[in-house]
Amino acid sequence: MRRILFKSKIHRATVTQADLDYEGSVTIDKDLLKAADILPFEKVAVWNVTRGTRLETYALEGESGSGVICINGAAAHLNQPGDLVILATFAEVEEAEVAHWKPTVVFVDGKNRAVPGVTEEIPGPARRIA
C-alpha cells in the first residue's frame, strides 16, 4: 500500500502579486522552492489564511532572493497581494517509509525569506503564538 503524506510547505508566505492574465500557476522565489524541496511544475496546494480559500496549481520558479509569491491565472480572483498563504506539497510514500517520514517545513518572515533554524511545526492546542 502507498499513502499520500504531507511532503513540504512554505508556511504563511505573503502574496506579492496576483496576475489574472497569466495561464495559471504560482511563481515562487527559487530560494524558497529549494528550501521547501519543491520542483518547478510540481503540484502545489495554496491555502489562503487571509481569505480561507484553497486551490491546487503548480509551481513556477521565480527570481532567486526576490521573495516573489505570485498567484497566476484564475486563482488571482482568490488571492491578492498582502494575503498570507501556505504552499504545500504531498508525496506518495511506501508503507515501509511511513514510520520514518519527516516533512520539510519552511517558515518565512514578512519579506518571504526563510527563517533559519525554525523547521518544526507545533500541532494544534500546544502552539503558542509569540
Backbone atoms as SQL, in Angstrom:
CREATE TABLE atoms (id INTEGER PRIMARY KEY, chain TEXT, resi INTEGER, resn TEXT, atom TEXT, x REAL, y REAL, z REAL);
INSERT INTO atoms VALUES
  (1, 'A', 1, 'MET', 'N', 0.838, -1.174, 0.000),
  (2, 'A', 1, 'MET', 'CA', 0.000, 0.000, 0.000),
  (3, 'A', 1, 'MET', 'C', 0.888, 1.244, 0.000),
  (4, 'A', 2, 'ARG', 'N', 0.435, 2.274, -0.671),
  (5, 'A', 2, 'ARG', 'CA', 1.101, 3.571, -0.663),
  (6, 'A', 2, 'ARG', 'C', 0.157, 4.565, -0.002),
  (7, 'A', 3, 'ARG', 'N', 0.727, 5.473, 0.769),
  (8, 'A', 3, 'ARG', 'CA', -0.057, 6.521, 1.422),
  (9, 'A', 3, 'ARG', 'C', 0.385, 7.873, 0.880),
  (10, 'A', 4, 'ILE', 'N', -0.547, 8.809, 0.867),
  (11, 'A', 4, 'ILE', 'CA', -0.218, 10.167, 0.463),
  (12, 'A', 4, 'ILE', 'C', 0.025, 10.971, 1.732),
  (13, 'A', 5, 'LEU', 'N', 1.289, 11.435, 1.892),
  (14, 'A', 5, 'LEU', 'CA', 1.674, 12.169, 3.089),
  (15, 'A', 5, 'LEU', 'C', 2.104, 13.585, 2.728),
  (16, 'A', 6, 'PHE', 'N', 1.971, 14.463, 3.684),
  (17, 'A', 6, 'PHE', 'CA', 2.454, 15.833, 3.569),
  (18, 'A', 6, 'PHE', 'C', 3.967, 15.784, 3.347),
  (19, 'A', 7, 'LYS', 'N', 4.450, 16.420, 2.265),
  (20, 'A', 7, 'LYS', 'CA', 5.876, 16.384, 1.922),
  (21, 'A', 7, 'LYS', 'C', 6.602, 17.643, 2.359),
  (22, 'A', 8, 'SER', 'N', 6.031, 18.798, 2.025),
  (23, 'A', 8, 'SER', 'CA', 6.725, 20.046, 2.348),
  (24, 'A', 8, 'SER', 'C', 5.761, 21.222, 2.279),
  (25, 'A', 9, 'LYS', 'N', 6.189, 22.333, 2.920),
  (26, 'A', 9, 'LYS', 'CA', 5.378, 23.543, 2.812),
  (27, 'A', 9, 'LYS', 'C', 6.204, 24.781, 3.099),
  (28, 'A', 10, 'ILE', 'N', 5.705, 25.873, 2.548),
  (29, 'A', 10, 'ILE', 'CA', 6.185, 27.209, 2.874),
  (30, 'A', 10, 'ILE', 'C', 5.047, 27.817, 3.679),
  (31, 'A', 11, 'HIS', 'N', 5.308, 28.138, 4.943),
  (32, 'A', 11, 'HIS', 'CA', 4.259, 28.496, 5.889),
  (33, 'A', 11, 'HIS', 'C', 4.084, 30.012, 6.032),
  (34, 'A', 12, 'ARG', 'N', 2.883, 30.477, 5.748),
  (35, 'A', 12, 'ARG', 'CA', 2.460, 31.864, 5.922),
  (36, 'A', 12, 'ARG', 'C', 3.316, 32.861, 5.126),
  (37, 'A', 13, 'ALA', 'N', 3.475, 32.539, 3.835),
  (38, 'A', 13, 'ALA', 'CA', 4.140, 33.465, 2.925),
  (39, 'A', 13, 'ALA', 'C', 3.158, 34.577, 2.561),
  (40, 'A', 14, 'THR', 'N', 3.695, 35.712, 2.174),
  (41, 'A', 14, 'THR', 'CA', 2.872, 36.846, 1.766),
  (42, 'A', 14, 'THR', 'C', 2.801, 36.893, 0.248),
  (43, 'A', 15, 'VAL', 'N', 1.585, 36.935, -0.283),
  (44, 'A', 15, 'VAL', 'CA', 1.400, 37.074, -1.730),
  (45, 'A', 15, 'VAL', 'C', 1.929, 38.447, -2.144),
  (46, 'A', 16, 'THR', 'N', 2.822, 38.456, -3.133),
  (47, 'A', 16, 'THR', 'CA', 3.408, 39.714, -3.602),
  (48, 'A', 16, 'THR', 'C', 2.734, 40.227, -4.867),
  (49, 'A', 17, 'GLN', 'N', 2.124, 39.318, -5.637),
  (50, 'A', 17, 'GLN', 'CA', 1.455, 39.679, -6.882),
  (51, 'A', 17, 'GLN', 'C', 0.329, 38.706, -7.154),
  (52, 'A', 18, 'ALA', 'N', -0.641, 39.160, -7.951),
  (53, 'A', 18, 'ALA', 'CA', -1.698, 38.295, -8.463),
  (54, 'A', 18, 'ALA', 'C', -1.911, 38.704, -9.916),
  (55, 'A', 19, 'ASP', 'N', -1.618, 37.786, -10.839),
  (56, 'A', 19, 'ASP', 'CA', -1.658, 38.089, -12.269),
  (57, 'A', 19, 'ASP', 'C', -2.766, 37.302, -12.944),
  (58, 'A', 20, 'LEU', 'N', -3.921, 37.934, -13.085),
  (59, 'A', 20, 'LEU', 'CA', -5.105, 37.293, -13.653),
  (60, 'A', 20, 'LEU', 'C', -4.894, 36.866, -15.102),
  (61, 'A', 21, 'ASP', 'N', -4.073, 37.575, -15.845),
  (62, 'A', 21, 'ASP', 'CA', -3.923, 37.320, -17.275),
  (63, 'A', 21, 'ASP', 'C', -2.966, 36.190, -17.622),
  (64, 'A', 22, 'TYR', 'N', -2.235, 35.663, -16.642),
  (65, 'A', 22, 'TYR', 'CA', -1.341, 34.546, -16.917),
  (66, 'A', 22, 'TYR', 'C', -2.151, 33.255, -16.915),
  (67, 'A', 23, 'GLU', 'N', -1.670, 32.217, -17.583),
  (68, 'A', 23, 'GLU', 'CA', -2.427, 30.970, -17.761),
  (69, 'A', 23, 'GLU', 'C', -2.743, 30.245, -16.462),
  (70, 'A', 24, 'GLY', 'N', -1.898, 30.330, -15.479),
  (71, 'A', 24, 'GLY', 'CA', -2.131, 29.621, -14.227),
  (72, 'A', 24, 'GLY', 'C', -0.826, 29.252, -13.567),
  (73, 'A', 25, 'SER', 'N', -0.841, 28.947, -12.315),
  (74, 'A', 25, 'SER', 'CA', 0.310, 28.504, -11.534),
  (75, 'A', 25, 'SER', 'C', 0.573, 29.465, -10.383),
  (76, 'A', 26, 'VAL', 'N', 1.644, 29.193, -9.643),
  (77, 'A', 26, 'VAL', 'CA', 2.117, 30.109, -8.609),
  (78, 'A', 26, 'VAL', 'C', 3.629, 30.249, -8.795),
  (79, 'A', 27, 'THR', 'N', 4.089, 31.468, -8.964),
  (80, 'A', 27, 'THR', 'CA', 5.517, 31.737, -9.103),
  (81, 'A', 27, 'THR', 'C', 6.091, 31.919, -7.702),
  (82, 'A', 28, 'ILE', 'N', 7.143, 31.145, -7.384),
  (83, 'A', 28, 'ILE', 'CA', 7.732, 31.139, -6.046),
  (84, 'A', 28, 'ILE', 'C', 9.228, 31.394, -6.165),
  (85, 'A', 29, 'ASP', 'N', 9.743, 32.271, -5.305),
  (86, 'A', 29, 'ASP', 'CA', 11.172, 32.557, -5.228),
  (87, 'A', 29, 'ASP', 'C', 11.962, 31.252, -5.266),
  (88, 'A', 30, 'LYS', 'N', 12.961, 31.182, -6.144),
  (89, 'A', 30, 'LYS', 'CA', 13.782, 29.979, -6.314),
  (90, 'A', 30, 'LYS', 'C', 14.387, 29.495, -4.998),
  (91, 'A', 31, 'ASP', 'N', 14.806, 30.437, -4.137),
  (92, 'A', 31, 'ASP', 'CA', 15.395, 30.054, -2.852),
  (93, 'A', 31, 'ASP', 'C', 14.386, 29.330, -1.969),
  (94, 'A', 32, 'LEU', 'N', 13.129, 29.775, -1.995),
  (95, 'A', 32, 'LEU', 'CA', 12.088, 29.117, -1.201),
  (96, 'A', 32, 'LEU', 'C', 11.743, 27.745, -1.777),
  (97, 'A', 33, 'LEU', 'N', 11.704, 27.644, -3.117),
  (98, 'A', 33, 'LEU', 'CA', 11.467, 26.340, -3.736),
  (99, 'A', 33, 'LEU', 'C', 12.517, 25.333, -3.266),
  (100, 'A', 34, 'LYS', 'N', 13.769, 25.759, -3.304),
  (101, 'A', 34, 'LYS', 'CA', 14.860, 24.867, -2.894),
  (102, 'A', 34, 'LYS', 'C', 14.745, 24.499, -1.419),
  (103, 'A', 35, 'ALA', 'N', 14.487, 25.493, -0.566),
  (104, 'A', 35, 'ALA', 'CA', 14.387, 25.244, 0.876),
  (105, 'A', 35, 'ALA', 'C', 13.255, 24.276, 1.204),
  (106, 'A', 36, 'ALA', 'N', 12.152, 24.370, 0.451),
  (107, 'A', 36, 'ALA', 'CA', 10.979, 23.533, 0.716),
  (108, 'A', 36, 'ALA', 'C', 10.948, 22.255, -0.130),
  (109, 'A', 37, 'ASP', 'N', 12.015, 22.014, -0.897),
  (110, 'A', 37, 'ASP', 'CA', 12.073, 20.823, -1.743),
  (111, 'A', 37, 'ASP', 'C', 10.871, 20.744, -2.683),
  (112, 'A', 38, 'ILE', 'N', 10.568, 21.864, -3.346),
  (113, 'A', 38, 'ILE', 'CA', 9.501, 21.930, -4.345),
  (114, 'A', 38, 'ILE', 'C', 10.156, 22.167, -5.697),
  (115, 'A', 39, 'LEU', 'N', 9.792, 21.360, -6.682),
  (116, 'A', 39, 'LEU', 'CA', 10.352, 21.497, -8.017),
  (117, 'A', 39, 'LEU', 'C', 9.453, 22.349, -8.906),
  (118, 'A', 40, 'PRO', 'N', 10.031, 23.021, -9.896),
  (119, 'A', 40, 'PRO', 'CA', 9.187, 23.694, -10.887),
  (120, 'A', 40, 'PRO', 'C', 8.240, 22.667, -11.518),
  (121, 'A', 41, 'PHE', 'N', 6.999, 23.058, -11.699),
  (122, 'A', 41, 'PHE', 'CA', 5.916, 22.261, -12.282),
  (123, 'A', 41, 'PHE', 'C', 5.339, 21.223, -11.319),
  (124, 'A', 42, 'GLU', 'N', 5.826, 21.181, -10.069),
  (125, 'A', 42, 'GLU', 'CA', 5.261, 20.274, -9.080),
  (126, 'A', 42, 'GLU', 'C', 3.901, 20.799, -8.615),
  (127, 'A', 43, 'LYS', 'N', 2.985, 19.881, -8.356),
  (128, 'A', 43, 'LYS', 'CA', 1.659, 20.232, -7.857),
  (129, 'A', 43, 'LYS', 'C', 1.785, 20.871, -6.478),
  (130, 'A', 44, 'VAL', 'N', 1.089, 21.985, -6.285),
  (131, 'A', 44, 'VAL', 'CA', 1.150, 22.737, -5.035),
  (132, 'A', 44, 'VAL', 'C', -0.274, 23.094, -4.595),
  (133, 'A', 45, 'ALA', 'N', -0.554, 22.878, -3.325),
  (134, 'A', 45, 'ALA', 'CA', -1.802, 23.365, -2.737),
  (135, 'A', 45, 'ALA', 'C', -1.550, 24.776, -2.223),
  (136, 'A', 46, 'VAL', 'N', -2.488, 25.675, -2.480),
  (137, 'A', 46, 'VAL', 'CA', -2.394, 27.055, -1.989),
  (138, 'A', 46, 'VAL', 'C', -3.561, 27.268, -1.036),
  (139, 'A', 47, 'TRP', 'N', -3.232, 27.413, 0.247),
  (140, 'A', 47, 'TRP', 'CA', -4.252, 27.633, 1.275),
  (141, 'A', 47, 'TRP', 'C', -4.130, 29.074, 1.741),
  (142, 'A', 48, 'ASN', 'N', -5.151, 29.866, 1.461),
  (143, 'A', 48, 'ASN', 'CA', -5.118, 31.283, 1.796),
  (144, 'A', 48, 'ASN', 'C', -5.600, 31.475, 3.232),
  (145, 'A', 49, 'VAL', 'N', -4.695, 31.875, 4.096),
  (146, 'A', 49, 'VAL', 'CA', -5.005, 32.095, 5.511),
  (147, 'A', 49, 'VAL', 'C', -5.908, 33.319, 5.670),
  (148, 'A', 50, 'THR', 'N', -5.688, 34.334, 4.860),
  (149, 'A', 50, 'THR', 'CA', -6.435, 35.586, 4.952),
  (150, 'A', 50, 'THR', 'C', -7.894, 35.414, 4.528),
  (151, 'A', 51, 'ARG', 'N', -8.133, 34.710, 3.435),
  (152, 'A', 51, 'ARG', 'CA', -9.475, 34.607, 2.845),
  (153, 'A', 51, 'ARG', 'C', -10.168, 33.265, 3.074),
  (154, 'A', 52, 'GLY', 'N', -9.395, 32.250, 3.478),
  (155, 'A', 52, 'GLY', 'CA', -9.987, 30.934, 3.709),
  (156, 'A', 52, 'GLY', 'C', -10.181, 30.113, 2.447),
  (157, 'A', 53, 'THR', 'N', -9.610, 30.527, 1.327),
  (158, 'A', 53, 'THR', 'CA', -9.758, 29.771, 0.089),
  (159, 'A', 53, 'THR', 'C', -8.657, 28.726, -0.032),
  (160, 'A', 54, 'ARG', 'N', -8.956, 27.692, -0.821),
  (161, 'A', 54, 'ARG', 'CA', -7.984, 26.629, -1.079),
  (162, 'A', 54, 'ARG', 'C', -8.045, 26.268, -2.549),
  (163, 'A', 55, 'LEU', 'N', -6.874, 25.992, -3.132),
  (164, 'A', 55, 'LEU', 'CA', -6.831, 25.588, -4.533),
  (165, 'A', 55, 'LEU', 'C', -5.563, 24.796, -4.791),
  (166, 'A', 56, 'GLU', 'N', -5.529, 24.134, -5.938),
  (167, 'A', 56, 'GLU', 'CA', -4.349, 23.404, -6.364),
  (168, 'A', 56, 'GLU', 'C', -3.872, 23.977, -7.684),
  (169, 'A', 57, 'THR', 'N', -2.567, 24.046, -7.859),
  (170, 'A', 57, 'THR', 'CA', -1.950, 24.524, -9.087),
  (171, 'A', 57, 'THR', 'C', -0.568, 23.900, -9.172),
  (172, 'A', 58, 'TYR', 'N', 0.337, 24.533, -9.897),
  (173, 'A', 58, 'TYR', 'CA', 1.701, 24.030, -9.988),
  (174, 'A', 58, 'TYR', 'C', 2.682, 25.179, -9.785),
  (175, 'A', 59, 'ALA', 'N', 3.895, 24.820, -9.380),
  (176, 'A', 59, 'ALA', 'CA', 4.910, 25.822, -9.065),
  (177, 'A', 59, 'ALA', 'C', 5.692, 26.229, -10.304),
  (178, 'A', 60, 'LEU', 'N', 6.012, 27.518, -10.376),
  (179, 'A', 60, 'LEU', 'CA', 6.969, 28.048, -11.340),
  (180, 'A', 60, 'LEU', 'C', 8.088, 28.723, -10.559),
  (181, 'A', 61, 'GLU', 'N', 9.290, 28.689, -11.115),
  (182, 'A', 61, 'GLU', 'CA', 10.449, 29.255, -10.438),
  (183, 'A', 61, 'GLU', 'C', 10.524, 30.760, -10.650),
  (184, 'A', 62, 'GLY', 'N', 10.582, 31.507, -9.540),
  (185, 'A', 62, 'GLY', 'CA', 10.761, 32.949, -9.581),
  (186, 'A', 62, 'GLY', 'C', 12.208, 33.319, -9.321),
  (187, 'A', 63, 'GLU', 'N', 12.513, 34.575, -9.456),
  (188, 'A', 63, 'GLU', 'CA', 13.877, 35.058, -9.274),
  (189, 'A', 63, 'GLU', 'C', 14.373, 34.783, -7.858),
  (190, 'A', 64, 'SER', 'N', 15.584, 34.266, -7.788),
  (191, 'A', 64, 'SER', 'CA', 16.222, 33.968, -6.513),
  (192, 'A', 64, 'SER', 'C', 16.386, 35.234, -5.672),
  (193, 'A', 65, 'GLY', 'N', 15.986, 35.149, -4.405),
  (194, 'A', 65, 'GLY', 'CA', 16.126, 36.275, -3.481),
  (195, 'A', 65, 'GLY', 'C', 15.079, 37.359, -3.630),
  (196, 'A', 66, 'SER', 'N', 14.131, 37.181, -4.535),
  (197, 'A', 66, 'SER', 'CA', 13.110, 38.205, -4.787),
  (198, 'A', 66, 'SER', 'C', 11.977, 38.195, -3.773),
  (199, 'A', 67, 'GLY', 'N', 11.754, 37.040, -3.122),
  (200, 'A', 67, 'GLY', 'CA', 10.622, 36.904, -2.216),
  (201, 'A', 67, 'GLY', 'C', 9.291, 36.790, -2.934),
  (202, 'A', 68, 'VAL', 'N', 9.312, 36.603, -4.252),
  (203, 'A', 68, 'VAL', 'CA', 8.077, 36.585, -5.028),
  (204, 'A', 68, 'VAL', 'C', 7.198, 35.385, -4.685),
  (205, 'A', 69, 'ILE', 'N', 5.938, 35.688, -4.479),
  (206, 'A', 69, 'ILE', 'CA', 4.865, 34.698, -4.413),
  (207, 'A', 69, 'ILE', 'C', 3.756, 35.307, -5.274),
  (208, 'A', 70, 'CYS', 'N', 3.708, 34.893, -6.533),
  (209, 'A', 70, 'CYS', 'CA', 2.752, 35.470, -7.481),
  (210, 'A', 70, 'CYS', 'C', 1.734, 34.416, -7.872),
  (211, 'A', 71, 'ILE', 'N', 0.479, 34.681, -7.564),
  (212, 'A', 71, 'ILE', 'CA', -0.610, 33.771, -7.905),
  (213, 'A', 71, 'ILE', 'C', -1.081, 34.138, -9.308),
  (214, 'A', 72, 'ASN', 'N', -1.024, 33.168, -10.214),
  (215, 'A', 72, 'ASN', 'CA', -1.304, 33.427, -11.621),
  (216, 'A', 72, 'ASN', 'C', -2.632, 32.827, -12.072),
  (217, 'A', 73, 'GLY', 'N', -3.217, 33.432, -13.098),
  (218, 'A', 73, 'GLY', 'CA', -4.424, 32.909, -13.723),
  (219, 'A', 73, 'GLY', 'C', -5.661, 33.127, -12.875),
  (220, 'A', 74, 'ALA', 'N', -6.651, 32.261, -13.068),
  (221, 'A', 74, 'ALA', 'CA', -7.941, 32.411, -12.391),
  (222, 'A', 74, 'ALA', 'C', -7.810, 32.444, -10.874),
  (223, 'A', 75, 'ALA', 'N', -6.775, 31.803, -10.341),
  (224, 'A', 75, 'ALA', 'CA', -6.557, 31.791, -8.886),
  (225, 'A', 75, 'ALA', 'C', -6.322, 33.194, -8.335),
  (226, 'A', 76, 'ALA', 'N', -5.979, 34.139, -9.209),
  (227, 'A', 76, 'ALA', 'CA', -5.786, 35.527, -8.777),
  (228, 'A', 76, 'ALA', 'C', -7.086, 36.136, -8.259),
  (229, 'A', 77, 'HIS', 'N', -8.227, 35.551, -8.617),
  (230, 'A', 77, 'HIS', 'CA', -9.508, 36.009, -8.049),
  (231, 'A', 77, 'HIS', 'C', -9.597, 35.684, -6.558),
  (232, 'A', 78, 'LEU', 'N', -8.854, 34.651, -6.117),
  (233, 'A', 78, 'LEU', 'CA', -8.945, 34.157, -4.740),
  (234, 'A', 78, 'LEU', 'C', -7.776, 34.567, -3.855),
  (235, 'A', 79, 'ASN', 'N', -6.761, 35.186, -4.434),
  (236, 'A', 79, 'ASN', 'CA', -5.546, 35.552, -3.709),
  (237, 'A', 79, 'ASN', 'C', -5.080, 36.916, -4.176),
  (238, 'A', 80, 'GLN', 'N', -4.846, 37.803, -3.254),
  (239, 'A', 80, 'GLN', 'CA', -4.429, 39.163, -3.594),
  (240, 'A', 80, 'GLN', 'C', -3.142, 39.518, -2.859),
  (241, 'A', 81, 'PRO', 'N', -2.379, 40.490, -3.396),
  (242, 'A', 81, 'PRO', 'CA', -1.163, 40.917, -2.701),
  (243, 'A', 81, 'PRO', 'C', -1.455, 41.275, -1.243),
  (244, 'A', 82, 'GLY', 'N', -0.587, 40.810, -0.369),
  (245, 'A', 82, 'GLY', 'CA', -0.758, 41.030, 1.065),
  (246, 'A', 82, 'GLY', 'C', -1.407, 39.871, 1.790),
  (247, 'A', 83, 'ASP', 'N', -2.093, 38.989, 1.060),
  (248, 'A', 83, 'ASP', 'CA', -2.699, 37.810, 1.690),
  (249, 'A', 83, 'ASP', 'C', -1.599, 36.879, 2.196),
  (250, 'A', 84, 'LEU', 'N', -1.871, 36.198, 3.306),
  (251, 'A', 84, 'LEU', 'CA', -0.975, 35.157, 3.810),
  (252, 'A', 84, 'LEU', 'C', -1.429, 33.818, 3.255),
  (253, 'A', 85, 'VAL', 'N', -0.475, 33.032, 2.754),
  (254, 'A', 85, 'VAL', 'CA', -0.795, 31.728, 2.183),
  (255, 'A', 85, 'VAL', 'C', 0.160, 30.660, 2.711),
  (256, 'A', 86, 'ILE', 'N', -0.314, 29.432, 2.662),
  (257, 'A', 86, 'ILE', 'CA', 0.504, 28.261, 2.920),
  (258, 'A', 86, 'ILE', 'C', 0.584, 27.511, 1.602),
  (259, 'A', 87, 'LEU', 'N', 1.804, 27.205, 1.169),
  (260, 'A', 87, 'LEU', 'CA', 2.030, 26.484, -0.084),
  (261, 'A', 87, 'LEU', 'C', 2.517, 25.090, 0.290),
  (262, 'A', 88, 'ALA', 'N', 1.738, 24.058, -0.018),
  (263, 'A', 88, 'ALA', 'CA', 2.040, 22.707, 0.460),
  (264, 'A', 88, 'ALA', 'C', 2.105, 21.695, -0.672),
  (265, 'A', 89, 'THR', 'N', 2.951, 20.685, -0.474),
  (266, 'A', 89, 'THR', 'CA', 3.045, 19.572, -1.412),
  (267, 'A', 89, 'THR', 'C', 2.867, 18.260, -0.651),
  (268, 'A', 90, 'PHE', 'N', 2.547, 17.216, -1.403),
  (269, 'A', 90, 'PHE', 'CA', 2.325, 15.890, -0.843),
  (270, 'A', 90, 'PHE', 'C', 3.064, 14.866, -1.698),
  (271, 'A', 91, 'ALA', 'N', 3.324, 13.689, -1.148),
  (272, 'A', 91, 'ALA', 'CA', 4.010, 12.632, -1.887),
  (273, 'A', 91, 'ALA', 'C', 3.385, 11.280, -1.570),
  (274, 'A', 92, 'GLU', 'N', 3.415, 10.384, -2.557),
  (275, 'A', 92, 'GLU', 'CA', 3.015, 9.004, -2.322),
  (276, 'A', 92, 'GLU', 'C', 4.198, 8.282, -1.699),
  (277, 'A', 93, 'VAL', 'N', 3.952, 7.626, -0.581),
  (278, 'A', 93, 'VAL', 'CA', 5.022, 7.011, 0.207),
  (279, 'A', 93, 'VAL', 'C', 4.689, 5.535, 0.431),
  (280, 'A', 94, 'GLU', 'N', 5.710, 4.709, 0.263),
  (281, 'A', 94, 'GLU', 'CA', 5.538, 3.283, 0.551),
  (282, 'A', 94, 'GLU', 'C', 5.310, 3.096, 2.046),
  (283, 'A', 95, 'GLU', 'N', 4.527, 2.101, 2.406),
  (284, 'A', 95, 'GLU', 'CA', 4.194, 1.821, 3.803),
  (285, 'A', 95, 'GLU', 'C', 5.459, 1.699, 4.663),
  (286, 'A', 96, 'ALA', 'N', 6.505, 1.111, 4.125),
  (287, 'A', 96, 'ALA', 'CA', 7.747, 0.917, 4.881),
  (288, 'A', 96, 'ALA', 'C', 8.420, 2.247, 5.234),
  (289, 'A', 97, 'GLU', 'N', 8.138, 3.312, 4.483),
  (290, 'A', 97, 'GLU', 'CA', 8.758, 4.618, 4.725),
  (291, 'A', 97, 'GLU', 'C', 7.992, 5.468, 5.744),
  (292, 'A', 98, 'VAL', 'N', 6.751, 5.130, 5.998),
  (293, 'A', 98, 'VAL', 'CA', 5.861, 5.968, 6.807),
  (294, 'A', 98, 'VAL', 'C', 6.408, 6.241, 8.210),
  (295, 'A', 99, 'ALA', 'N', 6.933, 5.230, 8.875),
  (296, 'A', 99, 'ALA', 'CA', 7.387, 5.373, 10.262),
  (297, 'A', 99, 'ALA', 'C', 8.515, 6.388, 10.411),
  (298, 'A', 100, 'HIS', 'N', 9.281, 6.595, 9.365),
  (299, 'A', 100, 'HIS', 'CA', 10.436, 7.499, 9.445),
  (300, 'A', 100, 'HIS', 'C', 10.238, 8.776, 8.630),
  (301, 'A', 101, 'TRP', 'N', 9.010, 9.000, 8.170),
  (302, 'A', 101, 'TRP', 'CA', 8.719, 10.148, 7.298),
  (303, 'A', 101, 'TRP', 'C', 8.814, 11.458, 8.066),
  (304, 'A', 102, 'LYS', 'N', 9.459, 12.444, 7.483),
  (305, 'A', 102, 'LYS', 'CA', 9.549, 13.771, 8.097),
  (306, 'A', 102, 'LYS', 'C', 9.407, 14.815, 6.996),
  (307, 'A', 103, 'PRO', 'N', 8.361, 15.605, 7.049),
  (308, 'A', 103, 'PRO', 'CA', 8.190, 16.627, 6.022),
  (309, 'A', 103, 'PRO', 'C', 9.155, 17.801, 6.223),
  (310, 'A', 104, 'THR', 'N', 9.318, 18.574, 5.181),
  (311, 'A', 104, 'THR', 'CA', 10.126, 19.787, 5.222),
  (312, 'A', 104, 'THR', 'C', 9.196, 20.971, 5.428),
  (313, 'A', 105, 'VAL', 'N', 9.449, 21.763, 6.466),
  (314, 'A', 105, 'VAL', 'CA', 8.626, 22.928, 6.769),
  (315, 'A', 105, 'VAL', 'C', 9.513, 24.165, 6.738),
  (316, 'A', 106, 'VAL', 'N', 9.118, 25.146, 5.923),
  (317, 'A', 106, 'VAL', 'CA', 9.866, 26.389, 5.805),
  (318, 'A', 106, 'VAL', 'C', 8.991, 27.528, 6.309),
  (319, 'A', 107, 'PHE', 'N', 9.411, 28.128, 7.401),
  (320, 'A', 107, 'PHE', 'CA', 8.744, 29.314, 7.919),
  (321, 'A', 107, 'PHE', 'C', 9.414, 30.533, 7.289),
  (322, 'A', 108, 'VAL', 'N', 8.625, 31.562, 6.981),
  (323, 'A', 108, 'VAL', 'CA', 9.183, 32.758, 6.352),
  (324, 'A', 108, 'VAL', 'C', 8.860, 34.001, 7.169),
  (325, 'A', 109, 'ASP', 'N', 9.664, 35.045, 6.928),
  (326, 'A', 109, 'ASP', 'CA', 9.402, 36.325, 7.572),
  (327, 'A', 109, 'ASP', 'C', 8.470, 37.158, 6.676),
  (328, 'A', 110, 'GLY', 'N', 8.237, 38.400, 7.019),
  (329, 'A', 110, 'GLY', 'CA', 7.331, 39.273, 6.276),
  (330, 'A', 110, 'GLY', 'C', 7.772, 39.600, 4.870),
  (331, 'A', 111, 'LYS', 'N', 9.044, 39.298, 4.547),
  (332, 'A', 111, 'LYS', 'CA', 9.556, 39.538, 3.196),
  (333, 'A', 111, 'LYS', 'C', 9.780, 38.228, 2.435),
  (334, 'A', 112, 'ASN', 'N', 9.154, 37.162, 2.917),
  (335, 'A', 112, 'ASN', 'CA', 9.231, 35.843, 2.292),
  (336, 'A', 112, 'ASN', 'C', 10.660, 35.305, 2.224),
  (337, 'A', 113, 'ARG', 'N', 11.407, 35.539, 3.279),
  (338, 'A', 113, 'ARG', 'CA', 12.734, 34.946, 3.411),
  (339, 'A', 113, 'ARG', 'C', 12.634, 33.847, 4.457),
  (340, 'A', 114, 'ALA', 'N', 13.274, 32.716, 4.181),
  (341, 'A', 114, 'ALA', 'CA', 13.239, 31.598, 5.126),
  (342, 'A', 114, 'ALA', 'C', 13.838, 32.021, 6.458),
  (343, 'A', 115, 'VAL', 'N', 13.158, 31.651, 7.532),
  (344, 'A', 115, 'VAL', 'CA', 13.645, 31.929, 8.883),
  (345, 'A', 115, 'VAL', 'C', 14.563, 30.776, 9.268),
  (346, 'A', 116, 'PRO', 'N', 15.866, 31.043, 9.422),
  (347, 'A', 116, 'PRO', 'CA', 16.802, 29.947, 9.720),
  (348, 'A', 116, 'PRO', 'C', 16.548, 29.316, 11.086),
  (349, 'A', 117, 'GLY', 'N', 16.708, 27.991, 11.118),
  (350, 'A', 117, 'GLY', 'CA', 16.627, 27.278, 12.387),
  (351, 'A', 117, 'GLY', 'C', 15.217, 26.944, 12.856),
  (352, 'A', 118, 'VAL', 'N', 14.183, 27.432, 12.180),
  (353, 'A', 118, 'VAL', 'CA', 12.805, 27.134, 12.573),
  (354, 'A', 118, 'VAL', 'C', 12.244, 26.154, 11.548),
  (355, 'A', 119, 'THR', 'N', 12.144, 24.884, 11.934),
  (356, 'A', 119, 'THR', 'CA', 11.714, 23.854, 10.986),
  (357, 'A', 119, 'THR', 'C', 10.648, 22.924, 11.538),
  (358, 'A', 120, 'GLU', 'N', 10.268, 23.112, 12.780),
  (359, 'A', 120, 'GLU', 'CA', 9.312, 22.203, 13.422),
  (360, 'A', 120, 'GLU', 'C', 7.948, 22.856, 13.582),
  (361, 'A', 121, 'GLU', 'N', 6.926, 22.113, 13.244),
  (362, 'A', 121, 'GLU', 'CA', 5.558, 22.558, 13.496),
  (363, 'A', 121, 'GLU', 'C', 5.156, 22.110, 14.892),
  (364, 'A', 122, 'ILE', 'N', 4.361, 22.927, 15.544),
  (365, 'A', 122, 'ILE', 'CA', 3.795, 22.566, 16.834),
  (366, 'A', 122, 'ILE', 'C', 2.291, 22.387, 16.603),
  (367, 'A', 123, 'PRO', 'N', 1.762, 21.193, 16.783),
  (368, 'A', 123, 'PRO', 'CA', 0.374, 20.941, 16.437),
  (369, 'A', 123, 'PRO', 'C', -0.631, 21.582, 17.406),
  (370, 'A', 124, 'GLY', 'N', -1.740, 21.946, 16.793),
  (371, 'A', 124, 'GLY', 'CA', -2.944, 22.374, 17.484),
  (372, 'A', 124, 'GLY', 'C', -2.816, 23.175, 18.767),
  (373, 'A', 125, 'PRO', 'N', -3.456, 22.702, 19.820),
  (374, 'A', 125, 'PRO', 'CA', -3.541, 23.472, 21.059),
  (375, 'A', 125, 'PRO', 'C', -2.199, 23.743, 21.737),
  (376, 'A', 126, 'ALA', 'N', -1.164, 22.978, 21.407),
  (377, 'A', 126, 'ALA', 'CA', 0.141, 23.185, 22.036),
  (378, 'A', 126, 'ALA', 'C', 0.864, 24.412, 21.481),
  (379, 'A', 127, 'ARG', 'N', 0.404, 24.887, 20.341),
  (380, 'A', 127, 'ARG', 'CA', 1.058, 26.016, 19.673),
  (381, 'A', 127, 'ARG', 'C', 0.779, 27.316, 20.452),
  (382, 'A', 128, 'ARG', 'N', 1.820, 28.029, 20.729),
  (383, 'A', 128, 'ARG', 'CA', 1.684, 29.354, 21.363),
  (384, 'A', 128, 'ARG', 'C', 2.249, 30.381, 20.422),
  (385, 'A', 129, 'ILE', 'N', 1.470, 31.377, 20.114),
  (386, 'A', 129, 'ILE', 'CA', 1.915, 32.431, 19.213),
  (387, 'A', 129, 'ILE', 'C', 2.637, 33.482, 20.037),
  (388, 'A', 130, 'ALA', 'N', 3.841, 33.799, 19.605),
  (389, 'A', 130, 'ALA', 'CA', 4.671, 34.780, 20.319),
  (390, 'A', 130, 'ALA', 'C', 4.136, 36.187, 20.155);
